[in-house]
């Protein structure tokens, strides 16, 4: 999200956290280094437009690797979570304002983001890739300079990669509110290519093989890592997440979830 690339002063009481599930969630003045309450509910912000990490099912329920993994962490760590779906460009502000406690939205860990938030240990590795029409081949990202319009999701790491290559104000960069919107524009011929996270693009290709697009991996884009984001001073939540992630990996649950969403992705 690319690529998108990730918690907080805790609530003074569990009642505040539960109240926050229905609306505005206020940050607590309690010491952020205190041990999280057993059974405490945390509001987790996400953006359900980034399958297979987070999306909305036919019944309106949130689904995806991040959703299932966060639920597994909550079970292993003895805490509870409730998800809040909202636009990508407002997630980090909501985190810092105390409206949400964590962000689980395929957030790439970057040095710039570390200035304003803290990240869990990495839980997924991706790279930026280029989606182009069938028959179009690229050997390097430099060839994007020869195209008229490159689609990206605003503020995600695909946007950052395009800016690095073409310049932040380049008219060649066509920005969209989400990856699905950028992909729709590619399908209609409005852009020549889309730059986004490898797992997301691979998922699109796997589920839309009849549309004639294919993913190109180029050596120019480095590996990136996703992490769960918390407010910068929320050491207790960070410690809790990392401990739970370690348990989920050790139990084999992480591998099961990974196979469910990615084993057949090419």
C-alpha positions in Angstrom: 0.0 0.0 0.0 2.2 0.3 -0.8 4.1 1.0 -0.6 1.6 2.0 1.5 3.6 1.4 3.5 2.6 1.3 10.3 0.1 2.9 18.7 -0.6 4.9 21.7 -1.5 6.4 25.1 -3.8 3.7 26.4 -7.3 4.2 27.8 -7.5 4.7 31.6 -10.2 2.0 31.8 -11.6 -0.8 29.7 -14.9 1.0 29.6 -13.4 3.8 27.6 -12.1 1.4 25.0 -15.5 -0.3 24.7 -17.2 3.1 24.4 -14.8 4.0 21.6 -16.0 1.1 19.5 -19.2 3.0 18.8 -17.6 6.3 18.0 -14.8 8.7 19.0 -12.1 7.0 21.0 -10.2 9.2 23.5 -6.6 8.7 24.3 -5.9 8.1 28.0 -3.5 10.2 30.1 -2.4 6.9 31.8 1.2 6.0 31.6 1.8 4.4 28.1 4.4 2.1 29.6 1.9 0.4 31.9 1.0 -3.2 31.4 -2.2 -3.5 29.2 -5.3 -4.7 31.0 -6.3 -8.3 30.5 -9.2 -8.5 28.1 -8.8 -4.8 27.1 -10.4 -3.9 23.7 -8.3 -2.0 21.2 -9.7 -0.2 18.2 -7.8 -1.2 15.1 -8.0 1.1 12.1 -7.9 -0.5 8.6 -8.7 0.4 5.0 -10.7 -2.5 3.4 -9.6 -1.8 -0.1 -6.3 -3.7 -0.2 -7.1 -7.4 -0.8 -5.9 -9.9 0.2 -4.8 -8.1 3.3 -8.1 -6.3 4.1 -11.3 -6.1 2.1 -15.0 -6.3 2.6 -16.9 -9.5 2.1 -20.3 -9.8 0.4 -21.9 -9.6 3.8 -20.1 -6.4 4.6 -17.8 -8.1 7.1 -14.0 -7.4 7.0 -11.8 -10.1 5.8 -8.2 -10.6 4.8 -4.8 -11.7 6.1 -4.3 -8.6 8.3 -7.7 -9.1 9.8 -7.2 -12.8 10.6 -3.7 -12.2 11.8 -4.7 -9.4 14.2 -7.5 -11.6 15.6 -5.0 -14.4 16.1 -2.7 -12.0 17.9 -5.5 -10.9 20.2 -6.3 -14.5 21.1 -2.7 -15.3 21.8 -2.1 -12.1 23.7 -5.2 -12.1 25.8 -6.6 -8.8 24.5 -9.6 -8.0 22.3 -9.9 -6.0 19.1 -12.6 -4.2 17.2 -12.0 -3.0 13.6 -12.7 0.4 12.2 -12.7 0.7 8.4 -11.9 4.1 7.1 -10.1 5.8 4.2 -6.3 5.2 3.9 -5.4 8.9 4.0 -7.0 9.4 7.4 -5.6 6.4 9.2 -2.4 7.9 10.6 -4.2 11.1 11.8 -6.8 8.9 13.6 -4.0 7.0 15.3 -2.3 10.1 16.5 -5.5 11.7 17.6 -6.5 8.7 19.7 -9.5 7.8 17.6 -8.0 4.4 17.0 -5.3 2.4 19.0 -3.6 0.5 16.2 -3.4 0.4 12.4 -3.5 -3.0 10.6 -3.6 -2.0 6.9 -0.5 -3.4 5.2 1.5 -0.4 6.3 5.1 -0.3 5.0 7.6 0.5 7.7 9.6 3.5 6.6 12.0 5.9 8.3 9.7 8.8 7.7 6.7 7.1 9.3 8.9 6.1 12.3 9.1 9.8 13.1 5.4 10.0 14.1 4.4 6.4 15.0 5.9 3.1 16.2 5.8 -0.3 14.5 5.6 -3.9 15.6 8.2 -6.3 14.4 7.8 -6.9 10.6 5.2 -9.5 9.7 5.2 -9.5 5.9 7.7 -8.7 3.1 6.8 -7.3 -0.3 8.2 -5.2 -3.1 6.7 -2.7 -5.5 5.8 -4.2 -8.9 4.3 -2.9 -12.1 1.0 -4.1 -13.6 0.8 -3.7 -17.4 -1.3 -5.0 -20.3 -0.4 -8.4 -21.7 2.4 -8.2 -24.1 4.0 -5.2 -22.5 7.4 -6.0 -21.0 9.6 -3.8 -18.9 13.2 -4.5 -17.8 13.5 -1.7 -15.4 11.4 1.0 -13.6 13.2 3.6 -15.7 11.0 2.5 -18.6 8.0 4.0 -16.8 9.4 7.4 -17.8 8.4 6.6 -21.4 4.7 6.1 -20.4 2.1 8.8 -20.4 0.3 8.0 -17.1 1.2 5.8 -14.2 -1.5 4.9 -11.7 -0.8 4.8 -8.0 -2.8 5.0 -4.7 -2.3 8.3 -3.0 0.3 8.2 -0.2 1.0 4.5 -0.5 4.5 3.2 -1.2 3.7 2.8 -4.9 3.1 6.6 -5.0 6.4 7.1 -3.2 8.3 4.9 -5.6 6.8 6.7 -8.6 7.7 10.1 -7.1 11.3 9.0 -6.6 11.5 8.0 -10.2 9.5 10.7 -11.9 9.4 13.6 -9.4 6.8 14.4 -6.7 4.9 16.8 -9.0 5.3 14.9 -12.3 2.1 15.1 -14.4 2.7 11.5 -15.4 1.7 10.3 -11.9 -2.1 9.7 -11.7 -3.2 9.4 -8.1 -6.3 7.6 -6.9 -7.9 7.1 -3.5 -7.4 3.4 -3.5 -5.6 0.6 -5.5 -9.0 -0.8 -6.8 -9.7 2.6 -8.4 -6.2 2.7 -10.0 -6.8 -0.8 -11.3 -10.1 0.2 -12.8 -8.4 3.1 -14.6 -5.9 0.6 -16.0 -8.7 -1.6 -17.2 -10.3 1.3 -19.0 -7.1 2.4 -20.6 -6.8 5.6 -18.6 -3.4 4.8 -17.4 -0.6 2.8 -19.0 0.5 0.9 -15.8 -0.1 0.7 -12.1 2.6 0.5 -9.4 1.7 -1.2 -6.2 2.6 -3.9 -3.7 3.5 -7.3 -5.1 1.1 -9.4 -3.0 -1.8 -7.1 -3.9 -1.0 -7.0 -7.6 -0.5 -10.8 -7.7 -3.9 -11.3 -6.0 -5.5 -9.1 -8.7 -3.8 -11.1 -11.5 -4.9 -14.4 -9.9 -8.5 -13.3 -9.7 -8.7 -11.4 -13.0 -6.8 -13.6 -15.5 -9.4 -12.9 -18.2 -8.6 -9.1 -18.2 -5.2 -9.5 -19.9 -2.8 -7.9 -17.4 0.4 -9.2 -16.0 2.8 -8.3 -13.2 6.3 -7.2 -13.9 9.0 -7.4 -11.2 11.9 -5.1 -11.7 15.2 -4.9 -9.8 14.8 -1.2 -9.1 12.4 -1.6 -6.2 13.8 -2.8 -2.8 12.1 -5.2 -0.4 9.7 -3.6 2.0 8.2 -4.8 5.3 4.7 -4.4 6.8 4.2 -3.7 10.5 1.3 -2.9 12.8 1.4 0.7 13.8 0.8 2.2 17.2 1.3 5.7 18.7 4.9 6.5 19.1 4.9 6.5 22.9 2.8 3.4 23.4 5.5 1.0 24.5 3.1 -1.3 26.3 0.9 -1.9 23.2 4.0 -2.4 21.1 5.5 -5.0 23.6 2.1 -6.8 23.7 1.8 -7.0 19.9 5.4 -8.3 19.5 4.9 -10.9 22.2 1.7 -12.1 20.6 3.2 -12.1 17.1 6.1 -14.3 18.4 3.5 -16.8 19.9 1.5 -16.9 16.7 4.6 -17.6 14.6 5.8 -20.3 17.1 2.4 -22.1 17.1 2.3 -22.4 13.3 -0.8 -20.2 13.1 1.0 -17.6 11.1 2.0 -20.1 8.5 -1.5 -21.5 8.2 -2.9 -18.0 7.6 -0.1 -17.2 5.1 -0.9 -20.4 3.2 -4.6 -19.6 3.2 -4.1 -16.2 1.5 -0.8 -16.6 -0.5 0.1 -20.2 -1.1 -1.5 -20.1 -4.6 -0.5 -16.6 -5.4 2.0 -16.3 -8.3 
